[in-house]
Amino acid sequence: MKSFKEIANRAKNATFNNFHNYDLIEESSNGLGLTIFDIDDTLFRTTAQIKVMKDGKVVRSLNNQEFNTYKLKPGESFDFGEFRNADKFNKESIPIRPMIAKLKAIMKNAGDSKVIMLTARADFDDKKMFLDTFRKYGIDIDKIYVHRSGNLPGSPSQNKSVIIKKYLDTGKYTRVRLYDDAISNIKMFIRLGKEYPNVKFFPFFVTHDGKIKTIR
C-alpha cells in the first residue's frame, strides 16, 4: 500500500483533467457508474470550523481539511456546532463554479448511473435550509442523495469508506469516481480499489482553486 506522502506526491504531480474529458461520459454498455462528490472545499468554499475542546475550553479550531486528519489527544473532544449550522452554510458558502458546472454536466449525462454527495458532516439543524443552498445555485438536489458520514463513529475517511462500500457491495457498479479535496480521502479511495478488482476506480483530486487533477 502506498504511503500518505506517496499519494500526496501523486496528487501534486497529477495531470489536470480537461472539463470535456472522459469523466463526463456514461456509457450504459459498460455497466453502471457511481460518481461521488464531496461538498466542503470541493463544491463550496465553506467557513464552518470544528472546535477542539478540553476541560470545557476551546483549545483549537479546525477547518474542513484539518479535521479530516486531526487525531484527538487525551481529554479532547469535538464541538460540531458550526458544522451542523444550516444557516451558516446557506449564507456563507461560496460556490466553486467549475465544480458546480462539473456536477451539473455529470448529472445531465448520468442516465441510469448514480450520482451522490458524501460529506464528513453529520445531520444539519435545518434540513430544508441546507438543501436550499444547492437549489440556489441551480443544482437539482432532489435527484441526489446527500450522505452525512459524520453520523458514523469513525474518522472522516473511514466513515466515507463504509458508505462507498455499501454501494459497491450491491454489485451494480462497474466503475466509481470520487471528487474530493482531501488527500486522506483520495488515499482511502485508492486503497478501497484493491478490495474491488472488478470495479474501475477513478480518483479526482480537487485543488483549492477548483481545478481537477487525475490521480493515476
C-alpha positions as CSV (number, residue, x, y, z in Angstrom):
1,M,0.0,0.0,0.0
2,K,1.3,3.4,-0.9
3,S,2.2,5.9,1.9
4,F,0.4,9.1,2.6
5,K,3.4,11.0,1.2
6,E,3.4,9.0,-2.0
7,I,-0.3,9.7,-2.5
8,A,0.3,13.4,-1.9
9,N,3.1,13.4,-4.4
10,R,0.9,11.7,-7.0
11,A,-1.7,14.5,-6.4
12,K,1.0,17.2,-6.7
13,N,2.3,15.7,-10.0
14,A,-1.0,14.6,-11.5
15,T,-2.3,16.0,-14.7
16,F,-5.2,18.4,-14.9
17,N,-8.3,16.9,-16.2
18,N,-9.9,18.7,-19.2
19,F,-13.6,19.7,-18.5
20,H,-14.8,17.9,-21.6
21,N,-12.8,14.7,-20.8
22,Y,-14.0,11.1,-20.3
23,D,-15.2,11.7,-16.7
24,L,-18.3,13.3,-18.2
25,I,-19.2,10.3,-20.2
26,E,-21.5,7.5,-19.1
27,E,-21.8,4.5,-21.4
28,S,-24.5,2.1,-20.4
29,S,-22.9,-0.7,-22.4
30,N,-20.0,-0.6,-19.9
31,G,-22.4,-1.1,-16.9
32,L,-23.5,1.4,-14.3
33,G,-21.2,4.0,-12.8
34,L,-21.2,5.6,-9.3
35,T,-20.0,9.2,-9.0
36,I,-19.3,10.7,-5.6
37,F,-18.9,14.4,-4.8
38,D,-17.5,15.8,-1.5
39,I,-19.1,19.1,-0.5
40,D,-16.7,21.3,1.6
41,D,-13.9,22.7,-0.4
42,T,-15.0,20.6,-3.4
43,L,-18.3,22.1,-4.4
44,F,-18.3,25.1,-2.0
45,R,-15.8,27.1,0.0
46,T,-17.2,26.9,3.5
47,T,-16.4,28.7,6.7
48,A,-17.6,26.3,9.4
49,Q,-15.0,25.1,11.9
50,I,-14.8,22.3,14.3
51,K,-13.8,23.3,17.8
52,V,-11.4,21.1,19.8
53,M,-12.5,21.1,23.4
54,K,-10.6,20.3,26.6
55,D,-11.8,20.9,30.1
56,G,-14.7,23.0,28.8
57,K,-12.4,25.3,26.8
58,V,-11.6,25.7,23.1
59,V,-8.0,24.7,22.5
60,R,-8.1,24.7,18.7
61,S,-10.3,25.4,15.8
62,L,-10.1,23.2,12.7
63,N,-11.2,23.9,9.1
64,N,-12.6,21.1,7.0
65,Q,-9.2,19.8,5.7
66,E,-7.6,19.9,9.1
67,F,-10.5,18.0,10.6
68,N,-10.0,15.2,8.1
69,T,-6.7,14.2,9.6
70,Y,-6.8,15.5,13.2
71,K,-6.3,13.0,16.0
72,L,-7.9,13.8,19.3
73,K,-5.4,14.0,22.2
74,P,-6.3,12.6,25.7
75,G,-9.1,14.6,27.2
76,E,-10.1,16.3,24.0
77,S,-13.4,16.2,22.2
78,F,-15.0,17.8,19.1
79,D,-17.7,20.5,19.1
80,F,-19.5,20.3,15.8
81,G,-21.9,23.2,16.4
82,E,-20.8,25.2,13.4
83,F,-20.6,22.1,11.2
84,R,-24.3,21.5,11.8
85,N,-25.4,25.1,11.3
86,A,-27.5,25.2,8.1
87,D,-28.0,29.0,8.3
88,K,-24.2,29.5,8.3
89,F,-23.8,27.0,5.4
90,N,-26.5,28.7,3.4
91,K,-25.3,32.3,3.9
92,E,-21.6,31.9,3.9
93,S,-20.8,29.1,1.4
94,I,-19.2,30.3,-1.8
95,P,-19.8,28.0,-4.8
96,I,-16.7,26.7,-6.6
97,R,-18.1,27.4,-10.1
98,P,-16.0,24.9,-12.2
99,M,-17.0,22.1,-9.8
100,I,-20.7,23.1,-9.7
101,A,-20.6,23.0,-13.6
102,K,-18.9,19.6,-13.4
103,L,-21.6,18.3,-11.1
104,K,-24.4,19.5,-13.4
105,A,-22.8,18.1,-16.5
106,I,-22.3,14.7,-14.9
107,M,-25.9,14.7,-13.7
108,K,-27.1,15.5,-17.2
109,N,-25.2,12.6,-18.7
110,A,-25.7,10.1,-15.9
111,G,-28.5,8.1,-17.4
112,D,-29.1,5.1,-15.2
113,S,-25.8,5.7,-13.3
114,K,-25.8,7.1,-9.8
115,V,-24.6,10.5,-8.6
116,I,-24.3,11.1,-4.8
117,M,-22.8,13.6,-2.4
118,L,-20.7,12.4,0.5
119,T,-19.8,14.8,3.3
120,A,-17.9,14.4,6.5
121,R,-20.6,16.4,8.2
122,A,-23.5,14.9,10.3
123,D,-27.1,16.0,10.1
124,F,-27.8,19.7,9.9
125,D,-30.1,21.6,12.3
126,D,-32.3,22.6,9.4
127,K,-32.5,20.2,6.5
128,K,-34.6,22.4,4.2
129,M,-32.2,25.4,4.6
130,F,-29.2,23.1,3.9
131,L,-30.8,21.7,0.7
132,D,-32.0,25.2,-0.4
133,T,-28.3,26.2,-0.6
134,F,-27.9,23.8,-3.6
135,R,-31.1,24.9,-5.2
136,K,-29.9,28.5,-5.0
137,Y,-27.1,27.6,-7.4
138,G,-29.3,25.6,-9.8
139,I,-28.4,22.1,-8.5
140,D,-31.4,19.7,-8.6
141,I,-30.7,18.4,-5.2
142,D,-33.9,16.3,-5.2
143,K,-32.1,13.9,-7.6
144,I,-29.0,13.5,-5.4
145,Y,-28.8,11.8,-2.0
146,V,-26.5,13.6,0.4
147,H,-24.8,11.1,2.7
148,R,-23.7,12.6,6.0
149,S,-20.8,10.3,7.1
150,G,-20.4,12.3,10.3
151,N,-23.3,10.4,11.7
152,L,-21.0,7.4,11.9
153,P,-18.4,6.9,14.8
154,G,-15.1,6.6,12.9
155,S,-12.7,9.1,11.2
156,P,-13.9,11.0,8.2
157,S,-12.1,8.8,5.7
158,Q,-13.2,5.6,7.5
159,N,-16.8,6.7,7.5
160,K,-16.8,7.6,3.8
161,S,-15.3,4.2,3.1
162,V,-18.2,2.5,4.9
163,I,-20.7,4.3,2.7
164,I,-18.9,3.8,-0.6
165,K,-18.6,0.0,0.2
166,K,-22.4,-0.2,0.7
167,Y,-22.9,0.9,-2.8
168,L,-20.2,-1.3,-4.3
169,D,-21.3,-4.4,-2.4
170,T,-24.6,-4.3,-4.3
171,G,-22.6,-5.4,-7.4
172,K,-24.4,-2.9,-9.6
173,Y,-21.4,-0.7,-10.4
174,T,-18.5,-1.4,-12.7
175,R,-16.8,2.0,-12.1
176,V,-16.7,4.6,-9.4
177,R,-15.4,8.2,-9.4
178,L,-14.6,10.3,-6.4
179,Y,-14.2,14.1,-6.4
180,D,-12.6,15.2,-3.1
181,D,-10.2,17.9,-1.9
182,A,-8.7,15.8,0.9
183,I,-5.7,13.6,0.3
184,S,-6.7,11.4,3.2
185,N,-10.0,10.6,1.3
186,I,-8.1,10.1,-2.0
187,K,-5.8,7.7,-0.2
188,M,-8.7,5.8,1.3
189,F,-10.4,5.5,-2.2
190,I,-7.3,4.2,-3.9
191,R,-6.9,1.6,-1.1
192,L,-10.5,0.6,-1.4
193,G,-9.9,-0.2,-5.1
194,K,-7.8,-3.1,-4.0
195,E,-10.9,-4.7,-2.5
196,Y,-12.9,-4.5,-5.7
197,P,-10.7,-5.7,-8.5
198,N,-13.6,-5.9,-10.9
199,V,-14.6,-2.2,-10.4
200,K,-12.6,0.6,-12.1
201,F,-11.7,3.4,-9.6
202,F,-11.1,7.0,-10.8
203,P,-9.9,9.3,-8.0
204,F,-10.1,13.0,-8.8
205,F,-8.3,15.4,-6.5
206,V,-9.9,18.9,-6.4
207,T,-7.4,21.7,-5.8
208,H,-8.0,24.9,-3.8
209,D,-8.8,26.9,-6.9
210,G,-11.3,24.3,-8.2
211,K,-9.2,22.6,-10.7
212,I,-9.2,18.8,-11.0
213,K,-6.2,16.6,-11.0
214,T,-6.5,13.0,-12.2
215,I,-4.6,10.7,-9.9
216,R,-3.0,7.8,-11.8
